[in-house]
Amino acid sequence: MTSFFGFTGKGDFLEQMATPLRHWSADREGKFTSDQLSMGCLEMYNVPESDLAPQPYKYENFIIVGDCRIDNREALRKILKLEPDQVMADLEFIVRLYAKKGKETPKLLIGDFAFIIWDCEKEELFGARDQLGIKIFYYAIHLEQLVFASEIKGVLAYPGMSKEFNELVLAATFFLDGPSSSEGTLYNAIEAQPAGTWMHFKAGTLTLKKYWNLGDHNITIPETHEERLEKFKDLFFLSVKDRMRANKRLGLELSGGLDSTGIGAAIVNYLGKGGDLSCFSFGKALQPTQELDKFDEGDLMHEFCKENGLLSQWRKFDERDFTEKDHLNLMTKVQDEVDMNFLPTLTAAFLKQAKKEKIGVMFSGWGGDMAATLTLGGFYRPLALKKKYWALWKDIRRKHDVPMAFIKWLYFSIKFLQGDSVLKTYKEKSKKKYASNPLKRKIIEKHQLLDREPSMYKVKSTIEVSDYLSTYLIEVGINKRIVDHGLVGRHFGVDYRFPMMDLRLLEYIYALPLDTIAYQGKSRYLFTEIIRPYIPNGVIDKRKSKVPSVPFIKAFQRDALDQIIAFGQANFDELENMPYFDRDKVLQILEEPHPGNFGYLSKLMFYIIKQKSKL
């Protein structure tokens, strides 16, 4: 796990860039300087070979820094014609591959990676980010030089860098979905390197090129249904095994859900029952604010841990473990943009304990039901909307007999004759929330925020599995939440890994027919079938839980509300000086405290902090 940073051209600015990145404790620091380029890094050795290539690492005429875990090392070994017993760090595999293959390098890699390579002879820079965007770096062009870092704060620390907010991104954070990745970062001057894209920079000219799209690779699909299930199982277990490559202790975010429990079962399959795996769970509220806060899925978690000899290594956390002080610390020192999901922020509740236990790798099931385990069962609504009635009939018939299928076909055909009631309902809710939104009316109208289509609507308007998955990866906040998890995890010295977001797994699902993915219209069919023998029946049998992902979240918001309001009142002048917010609406939010306004208050506090940091 690495934070890296640097710039082209002359200058003695590495220390300034490194300072805000030292919010976590690295095993070592390194730097390289020349008249043409300077770059540095903070490294934690969390895979066995890390220390074999101290960064910045030099190979021939190339210098490389990166945050990488490469999973197809054996395939690369053959390409590079290495000896079977030759041991190398992942970073060295990449730089050797670049020396041989140049810009084709990222196409040949499988894993999570973001890296920068400087060619000392040609005086040119090449960088790339993995296909699914698990790792990340940011960049800016400043006075014809390239400035880059794995966190926005590193780029902001470069002398003279503009800290002007991106008005659209700031405004979009006050609406349900938040900004999309195509709308940039919070800062006008800074861009995020897009997933699946490489960059080339030479003599002031920057080139970006997409090197991967979902569906590019020709995937072989087994002939029989049983063989297809077996291949999916093999790929899933391989995904977990590859992410277990670590020289630090392993942890698991465990809920009572299918994805995290399935990942835990796969880890136990390799470690054995009672193996060195610590499990961390969000528990119910100690002092609930409502009936729902009184529940979690502890019974299912307990059953899983008991069956696998992990009870002594399992802990649940509540509102006592995450305070407003923790929240403020993350916003001040760690987070560069609003955490729209807020769950990555709340992981600090158990990451503090994980750090004490010397956990170096944390497994998360994020991305499962959105991609690898697919809650998709059919395309009834979009097919009806697009008046593809024969396709709608065939889709419904996969699950129902003729009489029931006809009733459902008639229902959907009639329901959506006059347009989409789902989108209409969403826009009506947006207009109701508009009354309390702290943004100025002219900002909302300028960016047509009330007319934005929710990202989930775009996903659920597709009528093919391929479009469904592609749209999910582009439109939904999968990638943003992964980046947020990674950033908060790094603060506690923990590298987050996401087995459900595996390139091989997603490419295989993309190539499968719907009848295999959602056999007889069954949602999450593939994963349920392959993991059934390994996890408690209660997890398999339960429907989508009504218990929040973080059961104690309302209790935390209640406990933190007064402190956030006090912070806002004490710093009201900062909000008044920002051209985005309606003074009267902000005052109303501050003077009439209500837990329902916690989201607005938290975001206002975030922007106060970032505004003050500019000074």
Secondary structure, DSSP 4 states (H G I P E B T S, - for coil): -EEEEEEESS---HHHHHGGGTTS--SEEEEEE-SSEEEEEEE---STTGGGSPSSEEETTEEEEEEEEES-HHHHHHHTT--TT----HHHHHHHHHHHHGGGGGGG--EEEEEEEEETTTTEEEEEE-TT-SS--EEEEETTEEEEESSHHHHHTSTT----B-HHHHHHTTSTT---GGG--SBTT-EEPPTTEEEEEETTEEEEEE---TT-S-----SSHHHHHHHHHHHHHHHHHHHT--SSEEEEE--SSHHHHHHHHHHHHHH-TT-SEEEEEE---SS-SSGGGG--SHHHHHHHHHHTT-GGGEEEE-GGGS-HHHHHHHHHHT-SS--SS-HHHHTHHHHHHHHHTTEEEEE--TTIIIIIS------HHHHHHTT-HHHHHHHHHTTS-HHHHHHHHHHHHHHTTT--HHHHHHHHHHHHHHTT--B-HHHHHHTTGGGPPPHHHHHTT--SHHHHHHHHHHHSTHHHHHHHHHHHHHHTT-EEE-TTS-HHHHHHHHHS-HHHHTGGG-TTHHHHHHHGGGS-HHHHH--S--S-SSTTHHHHHHHHHHHHHHHHHHTHHHHHTSTTB-HHHHHHHHHS--GGGHHHHHHHHHHHHHHHHH-
